[in-house]
Amino acid sequence: NLVERAFEMARIGRLDIIDYMSTVIAAPREELSEFAPRITIIKIDPEKIGALIGPGGKVIRGITETYGVQIDIEEDGTVNVFSNNAQAMKAAVKAVNAITAEAEIGALYEGTVKTIRDFGAFVEILPGKDGLVHISELADFRVAKVDDICKEGDTMWVKVLDVDRDGKIRLSRRAAMAQKDAEARAQAK
């Protein structure tokens, strides 16, 4: 009898607490507070771990200091990014993805011209990833000199044509321009 009364009093107390909680907030919030601690888990190719860490930890340290996040990397390629700030978390995840990304055949990238040669231009499409735009792929007309079309430091849209076994990336400005023009015409309709 004494135990039953104790359980009944505890039940009534719980219901009173739940009623009070319902008056303060009727339902859980849709979004976490901007300052609530959060974690994002990314899977990367384990062979990319070295590139993410960098020489002496320089790359990973740069990301953690720039964005104020904590990053843990597992041997299987699991990357855990911890932060109290939603914007910093998104920026850090974007930086990790940029470093570990692979050039995707058929994808468009806005790249920066790094080097000009007689036979074409080397364009960086992802951090640390350059590809060659052969002189024949710079425009849909005959190009006499590469610097007639671009200079070092210029940005240009390029399309990935191929990535060979050695990781060399073939790019085309001509194909990227054609695709951009087709997209613009489709939007205009």
Rosetta blueprint (number, residue, H / E / L):
1 N L
2 L H
3 V H
4 E H
5 R H
6 A H
7 F H
8 E H
9 M H
10 A H
11 R H
12 I H
13 G H
14 R H
15 L H
16 D H
17 I H
18 I H
19 D H
20 Y H
21 M H
22 S H
23 T H
24 V H
25 I L
26 A L
27 A L
28 P L
29 R L
30 E L
31 E L
32 L L
33 S L
34 E L
35 F L
36 A L
37 P L
38 R E
39 I E
40 T E
41 I E
42 I E
43 K E
44 I L
45 D L
46 P H
47 E H
48 K H
49 I H
50 G H
51 A H
52 L H
53 I H
54 G L
55 P H
56 G H
57 G H
58 K H
59 V H
60 I H
61 R H
62 G H
63 I H
64 T H
65 E H
66 T H
67 Y H
68 G L
69 V L
70 Q E
71 I E
72 D E
73 I E
74 E L
75 E L
76 D L
77 G L
78 T E
79 V E
80 N E
81 V E
82 F E
83 S E
84 N L
85 N L
86 A H
87 Q H
88 A H
89 M H
90 K H
91 A H
92 A H
93 V H
94 K H
95 A H
96 V H
97 N H
98 A H
99 I H
100 T H
101 A L
102 E L
103 A L
104 E L
105 I L
106 G L
107 A L
108 L E
109 Y E
110 E E
111 G E
112 T E
113 V E
114 K E
115 T E
116 I E
117 R E
118 D L
119 F L
120 G E
121 A E
122 F E
123 V E
124 E E
125 I E
126 L E
127 P L
128 G L
129 K E
130 D E
131 G E
132 L E
133 V E
134 H E
135 I H
136 S H
137 E H
138 L L
139 A L
140 D L
141 F L
142 R L
143 V L
144 A L
145 K L
146 V H
147 D H
148 D H
149 I L
150 C L
151 K L
152 E L
153 G L
154 D L
155 T E
156 M E
157 W E
158 V E
159 K E
160 V E
161 L E
162 D E
163 V E
164 D L
165 R L
166 D L
167 G L
168 K L
169 I E
170 R E
171 L E
172 S E
173 R H
174 R H
175 A H
176 A H
177 M H
178 A H
179 Q H
180 K H
181 D H
182 A H
183 E H
184 A H
185 R H
186 A H
187 Q H
188 A H
189 K L
